[in-house]
Structure formats: structure tokens, C-alpha cells
Amino acid sequence: MNNIKIINFENVSFAEKETFSIRNSVRAVIFDDENNIGIMKIKGGVFYKVPGGGIEKGESREDALKRECMEEAGVNIEIIAKLGKVIEVKKVHKKVQNSYCYIAKVIGKKGSQSLTESEVRDGYEVE
């Protein structure tokens, strides 16, 4: 998947970055039948993100994306296209996050979220 953007605000060196842990995740811009886009509102609107999350061991990116969209947004999806990868270097967490990004559409009816305790604490809402 092609890189969309490398975010390294703190100018972490290549050598230092090699010592960081890596987290692979998936994200999707999801359209419904009315061409609305599902956005996750976090902490009462302090920030927003598109649905998605971490890829579990042994899980494909596509399966992870479908699972995360069901959990966070309560929707089954069909993946339409690959957008690319965003790489975020986070010095404070000593982590490199690779986010594989897609375009998807909602299949069937919208359901309920199935959030983790931390997502509930952070006030995740679909907007």
C-alpha cells in the first residue's frame, strides 16, 4: 500500500525510530446509502477520527477493518478501495503507528456499537 503521509513532528531519527514498538491499525472512510460519512466523535468533540483500530495477531487488514467498523460504528461494511498508509512516529509513546486506510460502504442496517471500556470512558460516539 502506498504511503499517504509520514507524520514525524518531533523529527525522530531513523536510528531512534528503529527502537520503537510498531502498532498496525486500519481506518476507513465509510459512506452509507445517503452518502453520509461516519465520523467518531471522541471526548465530547475534543477530536474526531474515522472508524478503525488495531489489527489483532493472525488477522488480515480487511478482517480487522470489518471487525473494528462493527465494534466502533455498529456497521457491516464492504471495502470499496484502498487509500494508502499513514505512518505516525510518536516519540512520547516510543511507537510507530502504521494506519492502513480504506474507503468502504455500509451494508445492511446500522446497529449498535460494541466499545471497549476505554472507548466508553473516552465517550466514543458516531456522528
Backbone torsions as a table, in degrees:
resi	resn	phi	psi	omega
1	MET	NA	134.9	-178.7
2	ASN	-70.8	146.8	175.9
3	ASN	-73.9	131.1	173.2
4	ILE	-87.2	-46.8	-173.9
5	LYS	-158.8	142.0	169.9
6	ILE	-111.4	120.6	-178.4
7	ILE	-106.9	113.3	-178.0
8	ASN	-142.7	66.9	-174.3
9	PHE	-59.5	-29.5	-176.1
10	GLU	-93.2	7.3	178.9
11	ASN	51.1	48.4	177.2
12	VAL	-64.1	133.5	-179.4
13	SER	-71.2	159.9	178.1
14	PHE	-59.3	-43.5	-179.0
15	ALA	-62.0	-43.6	179.2
16	GLU	-67.5	-41.5	-179.5
17	LYS	-59.8	-32.5	179.5
18	GLU	-64.1	-19.0	179.0
19	THR	-88.8	-9.0	-176.4
20	PHE	-80.8	154.9	172.5
21	SER	-75.7	160.0	-179.9
22	ILE	-117.3	132.9	174.5
23	ARG	-121.0	122.4	176.6
24	ASN	-99.9	133.0	-178.8
25	SER	-140.1	171.3	178.4
26	VAL	-128.4	150.8	178.3
27	ARG	-142.8	152.4	178.2
28	ALA	-143.7	139.6	165.2
29	VAL	-87.6	114.5	-173.3
30	ILE	-111.4	127.2	176.8
31	PHE	-105.2	141.4	171.9
32	ASP	-97.6	-173.5	-177.3
33	ASP	-64.1	-20.8	-180.0
34	GLU	-99.4	12.7	-178.8
35	ASN	63.5	23.8	169.8
36	ASN	-76.3	149.4	177.2
37	ILE	-108.1	129.6	178.4
38	GLY	-80.3	122.8	178.3
39	ILE	-121.8	139.8	177.1
40	MET	-92.0	121.1	175.8
41	LYS	-93.3	128.3	-175.5
42	ILE	-118.0	142.6	176.5
43	LYS	50.2	50.1	175.8
44	GLY	65.2	26.6	177.6
45	GLY	94.7	12.1	176.7
46	VAL	-64.6	-38.4	172.4
47	PHE	-152.3	166.8	-176.4
48	TYR	-129.4	154.9	173.8
49	LYS	-152.3	163.4	173.4
50	VAL	-85.6	152.7	-177.3
51	PRO	-59.4	148.1	177.3
52	GLY	152.4	-177.7	-179.9
53	GLY	175.0	-163.0	-173.0
54	GLY	-69.8	148.1	175.6
55	ILE	-90.0	125.2	-179.6
56	GLU	-81.8	156.1	-178.9
57	LYS	-55.3	130.3	178.5
58	GLY	81.4	1.0	-176.5
59	GLU	-98.3	138.2	174.7
60	SER	-74.6	160.0	177.2
61	ARG	-58.7	-44.1	-177.0
62	GLU	-64.2	-42.8	178.3
63	ASP	-66.0	-39.5	177.7
64	ALA	-61.5	-42.3	-179.4
65	LEU	-63.4	-44.8	179.5
66	LYS	-62.7	-42.1	178.6
67	ARG	-64.3	-47.5	-178.4
68	GLU	-63.4	-39.2	179.7
69	CYS	-66.9	-35.5	176.4
70	MET	-67.9	-44.8	-177.7
71	GLU	-67.1	-50.5	-172.9
72	GLU	-81.1	-38.8	-174.0
73	ALA	-112.1	-8.8	179.1
74	GLY	71.2	31.0	-177.8
75	VAL	-132.2	143.6	166.1
76	ASN	-82.8	144.0	-177.5
77	ILE	-129.9	159.7	167.0
78	GLU	-117.2	126.3	179.1
79	ILE	-76.8	126.5	-177.4
80	ILE	-96.7	-42.4	-175.7
81	ALA	-158.2	156.5	171.8
82	LYS	-91.9	132.4	177.2
83	LEU	-92.5	-44.8	-177.4
84	GLY	144.8	-172.3	-174.5
85	LYS	-116.6	137.0	172.9
86	VAL	-109.4	128.4	179.2
87	ILE	-110.1	122.5	178.3
88	GLU	-114.9	123.7	176.8
89	VAL	-100.2	118.1	-174.0
90	LYS	-117.5	96.2	-176.0
91	LYS	-62.1	-41.7	-177.2
92	VAL	-60.0	-31.6	179.9
93	HIS	-101.4	-2.4	-175.6
94	LYS	49.5	52.5	-174.0
95	LYS	-139.9	145.1	169.0
96	VAL	-112.5	122.0	179.1
97	GLN	-106.9	122.0	174.4
98	ASN	-101.2	115.1	178.8
99	SER	-108.8	114.2	178.5
100	TYR	-88.9	121.0	-169.3
101	CYS	-110.4	141.7	-175.0
102	TYR	-136.1	166.5	166.3
103	ILE	-111.4	136.9	-178.6
104	ALA	-143.3	164.2	174.7
105	LYS	-127.0	151.1	179.9
106	VAL	-71.9	136.3	174.3
107	ILE	-114.0	127.6	177.8
108	GLY	77.1	-160.5	-176.4
109	LYS	-83.6	152.3	174.6
110	LYS	-77.0	138.5	-178.7
111	GLY	-115.4	-152.9	-177.8
112	SER	-101.7	152.0	175.5
113	GLN	-71.4	156.5	174.0
114	SER	-133.3	82.2	-169.5
115	LEU	-91.8	154.2	172.5
116	THR	-74.8	167.5	178.3
117	GLU	-58.9	-41.5	-178.9
118	SER	-68.8	-34.1	177.3
119	GLU	-68.3	-37.9	176.3
120	VAL	-64.1	-46.3	178.7
121	ARG	-58.8	-38.1	-179.0
122	ASP	-81.0	-2.4	174.5
123	GLY	72.2	38.2	178.1
124	TYR	-59.1	127.8	175.6
125	GLU	-137.5	146.6	173.3
126	VAL	-87.3	131.2	177.6
127	GLU	-125.0	NA	NA
